[in-house]
């Protein structure tokens, strides 16, 4: 069921992967298209999650946060689902961020219900 | 000191005092400096510092002493305020200084011998300023010379130097350093920007009383004088800093015309939704413009940078272009910026698309200026 919802993101233009990740960097569920989730990538995801959380903590009161990290061809978009769960979208720079955000809003409740 | 004209604020920044020297080539106005509970300013005309001033409580520092104090802080907080020509003229009157670009005809020197020997190193744009003989009401411009023991006696042996009488430049402040009781000795005319040395800067650790100027007064930096020529009194300092004397010349080198950082960053700061901008690196906060605590801002930015640096080698996607963290209060963005990193703090009204556009614009605007 979780994968089915994640697939709604994956079918968006130039989205290459979607991962549900815990605050400690652990992977709950993931799907991908046209890319490999190798060990280095998974380590990067964990580091990204932990680093983003550490940054958000410096603002105090551990606020809900969203992180966007851009590279020359790809970007990572990390959005909160509930408490310790986050959704990570990996996409090419040509992907429509507004569309991804819209899909997050539409599916957040369903995703949260499954966690 | 009477308050100077307000000018048009370009924004608050945090940077080393030396940054001001090298980034105000086309700037005309006042740089308002705030250090702890004290306030001061640097009056600048196209990269040429005209007057340094700082006041904390009852302690007043002027000229070199004030500059030394600014330089004794690794970073100072300041506000660049642009002046119109009228405002600059008014500010100069309030500071009781002459326009360094104004050419004073030689016949303006009224009477008495002028012992100022022309020094080849003195640019012609800064002529000697004359003071009528016996005119004691006119204060001398602020002494900007740091103490140099070897030249302590120079003022005492110098011949009278005259300063053009300017009714509007009456002193708001008494002459700061003149040997007590000696009315025969005219005050050395010092209209040049101060000359710095590393040692002198390092020696200043905190604000000292205005009396400090007394020692500074006679301590002119060495100026060119033929060796062994005792007939010629020591030249009066009327020229801008001599490169040979000071490696870190106060007058910035006219490198690339307009300063890209001030122009571009000020432009971005003016955009709706931008709260603050900082340029930082691993060691320090280079520039800060806007309304935010720079230390906190850069601390967060460094945490983000650390994350970016850890992730980048794990992925095969090339260098990171930018990283944004959104919290309910706003966005925090970091991006590489020349050899440093740029940090933007924005309100929530700016979305990621907007941020990406700003960064793209920044790179496009910065590139041509960098090339030049």
Interface residues (C-beta under 8 A of the other chain):
Chain A: X40 X41 X43 X44 X47 X48 X50 X51 X52 X54 X55 X56 X58 X59 X63 X64 X65 X66 X67 X68 X69 X70 X71 X72 X73 X74 X97 X98
Chain B: X299 X300 X303 X304 X306 X307 X308 X310 X311 X312 X314 X315 X317 X318 X319 X320 X321 X322 X323 X324 X325 X326 X327 X328 X329 X332 X352 X353 X356
